[in-house]
Amino acid sequence: MAKMTVQDTSITILSIDNKDYISLTDIARYKTDDPNAAIGNWMRNRNTIEYLGIWEALYNPNFKPLEFEGFRQQAGLNAFTMSPKKWIEATDAIGFIVKSGRYYGGTYAHKDIAFKFASWISVEFELYVAKEFQRLKEEEQKQLGWSVKRELAKINYHIHTDAIKENLVPEEIDRYHASLIYANEADVLNVALFGVTAKEWRDANPDLKGNIRDYANINQLICLSNMENLNAVFINKGMPQRERLIELNKIAIQQMKVLEGVEERRMLK
């Protein structure tokens, strides 16, 4: 569930089966205090019914065309009434979702349909809704990219710790001493890249939750991922820890210069 604010109107977005459904109830509040009446009036329109029918025919294999045709013939008549619930129950439509509840209850529609409704409310408002929705999606993609890099770093950390277990941990070592070795190796990377150990960072940032790697940027996570792989190789070769630290620090400096240079050139385009 997400929120976007368009011209002082808060609009809820639901993600269901990787599809975005936008609150028509929230959109309607831009113009009226009776959103259900606004949605019902919009759905009485013949053009609206035809649009909804075509959309369902394109994306919904279980859509009932005969029931739709009956509604299409009646649409626009004075006695014709329509609601999202009636439309769903009669045609097995998937373009609408009706939720009950005090806080997030209301009528939601697939983004294609929601934009159409917003245009009926106000053409100008629909343009702002589409623009803010696109900005929100782009922000989500950036966050997803960060999460992927973070997960990649976690995966490579497991590769890294496997190399330590095979090469640095003596047989039958107790769990406590094994954890000391793991922590020590993790700090080799921390010092090489960040210049401090995990404890030094926590002591310097007592109000922050998590660890130093949770606050790394994308470039640092990419560099950390590469360093974890290289450190595993160095460990397998039997390289002493001090030599690995010096070599990894050189690599970190070189890679961060390259990555930051790429970022600067991208911003200049």
N, C-alpha and C positions, 0 to 999 in steps of 0.2 A: 504494500500500500504506500502511495506517495501523495504528496500535495504540491500543487502549484498555485501561485497567486497571480491573477490577471485583473488589472484595473480594480484593485482592492477587493476582488472576489476570490475566495478560497475554493479551489476545485480539487476533489479527491480523484485519484487514479488507482484502479485495481489492476493487478497483473494476474491473469488466470490462463494457465496453459500457454505461457509465453505470449499472450495477447493482452493488449491494454484496453481496459474499459474505463471510460471517463464518466463522471457523475453528471447526468443531465439535470438532476435536481439542483446541484450547485450552479450549473450554467444558467438555469432558469432564474435563479435568485438574483442574477445581474439586473433583471428587469422587473421582477415581480415577487411578491411575498407568498404567492400561491403557485409553487412550481408544478404541482400535479395538474392543475388546470392548464398551465402553459404547455406542458407535454401532451396532454389530451387534445388540445386545440391543434397543435402541430400535426398530430397523428390523424386527425380527421381529414387533413388535406389530401386530395387525390394524388398530387405529385409526391407527397411523402410516402404514401402507401405503395406507389409504383416503385419508388427508389428502394424502399425496404424489401419489397418482393424481389427485385432484381439482385440486390445484395445477397439475400438469403439463397437465391438460386445459384449464385456464383460460389458461395462458400459453405453451404449447408446441404449435404446430400440427403438429409432426412426432412428437408423442407416440404410442406404440403401445398402444392400449387393450386389444387382445387379450392381449398379454403381461402387462399390468397386471392384467387379470381373473384370469389364472392365478395370479399372486402373491397376489391378494386372497383367493382361495379357500383357499390353503395357509397364509396368515398365521395365526399363533397355534398351529399344530400343533408338537408337540415336535421333529419332524424338519426343520422349516422354518428355513432360514438366509438371511440377506440382508446385503449390504454395499453401500456406495455405488457401487463399481465394477461389481458385478453388476447393480444397478438401472439404471445409465447404459447399460451395454452391451445390456441386454435391451429397454429401453423408449425409448432415445434421449432420456433425461431431460436437462433443462438446469438443474434445481434444485441439482445437486451438481457440484462440481469437485474432482477428486482430483489433488493435486500431489505430485511426489517432490522430495526435497531435504532437506538436513540442517537448514536453518534455517527455511524457510517451507513445508516439505512438510507434507502432511496432508490432511484432508477439509474442504472449505469448502462452505457451503450458502447459498443466497439468504437474505436477512435474514428473510423470512417463515418459512422452514423452520428457520433457526437459532434464532429465538425459541421455536419450538415445541419444539425439542430442549432448549433451556435450561430451559423449563418442566418438562420430564420429569426433568431433572437436579435442579431445585429451583425451586419456584414463586417463592420469595423471590429467588433468584439471577436468574431470568429478568426480574423487575421491575427489578433493578439494572442488568442488561445493557441492557434497553430504554431506561432513563433515561440511561445513559452514552452509548449510541449516539446518542440524540437530541441530547444536549449536543454531541457531536462534530460532528454534521451542522450544528447551528446555528453552531458555531465556523467550520466550513468556509464557510458562507454569508457570514459576516462578512468572512472573508479574501478570498472571491471578490469581494465588494463593493469592498474596498480595491484589489484587482488591476484591477477594471474602471475605477476612478477613475484609477489609475496609467496604464493604457493610454490612457484618454481624454486625459490630460495629454500623453502621448507623441505622439498623433495631432495634437493642437492645436499641439504644438511644431513639427511638420513644416509646418503652415499658417503658423506664425509665421516660420520660417526662409525659407519661400518669399517672404514679403512683404519680408524683409530683402534677399534676393538681387535682387529686382526694383527696390527703391527705394534701398538703401544701398550696394550693391556696384557699383563702377564696372565698365565693360566691360573685358574682358581682364585683370582683376585676378588675381594669382597666388593659388594655393591657400592659402599661408601667411597672407597678409593677409586673405583671405576668412574664414579660421578665426578670426582676431583679432576681426573684426567680429561674427561669430556669438557668440563667447564674451562679448564686451562686451554684446551685446543680452541674452544669457541672464542676465548679472549684473544688468542693469537690473531684471529680474523678481525675481532673488534678493534684491537690496537692498530693493526695494519691499515684498516680502513677509516676508523673513527678517531683513533688516537687515544682512546680510553678503554678501560675494561668495563664489563657490565656493572660491577660494583661501584666503580668510580662514577659511572653515569647515573646510577640510582642515587648515590650520595649527593650528587650535584643537582638532581632533579627529583626531590622527594615528593613533589605534588603531582607528578605525572604517573599515569598508570601504564602497565606493560613494561616493555624493555626497549633498549636503544634501537633495535631493528624495527620495532613498530612505528618509529618516527622517521625512518629512512625515506628518502625520495626515490622515485623510479630509477634514476641513474645509479644511486647507491645500491639498490637491490639488484640491479643487473650486474654491477661490479662484484657484489657479494656472492652472487650465484656463480660467477666465473671463478672467483677466488676459492670457493669451497671445493670445486672440481680440481683446481690446480693443487690445493693443499693435500687433497686425497692422493694425487699423483706423487707429490713430494714425500708424503708419509710412506707410500709403498716403496719408494726408492731409498728409504732409510735416512733421509736428510734430517739433521738435528733441528730441534725446534727454533733455536736462535737464528739459524741460517734461513729457515722457512719464513720467519717473521720479517727479516730484512728483505728477502726476495718478494714476498707478498706485498710489502709496503711499496716497493718500487713499482710493482704491477698495478697496485691500486692507484698510485699517483698518475701513472701513464694512462690507465683506462679512464679515470675520472676526467682527465684533461680532454681526452677524445670525446667522451660522452657529453661533457658540458659544451664542447665546441660544436657538436652536432645540434644541441639544443639551441645555442645562440644563433646558428645559421638558420634553423627552422623558424625562429622568432623574427628574423629579418626578412623572410620571404613575404 
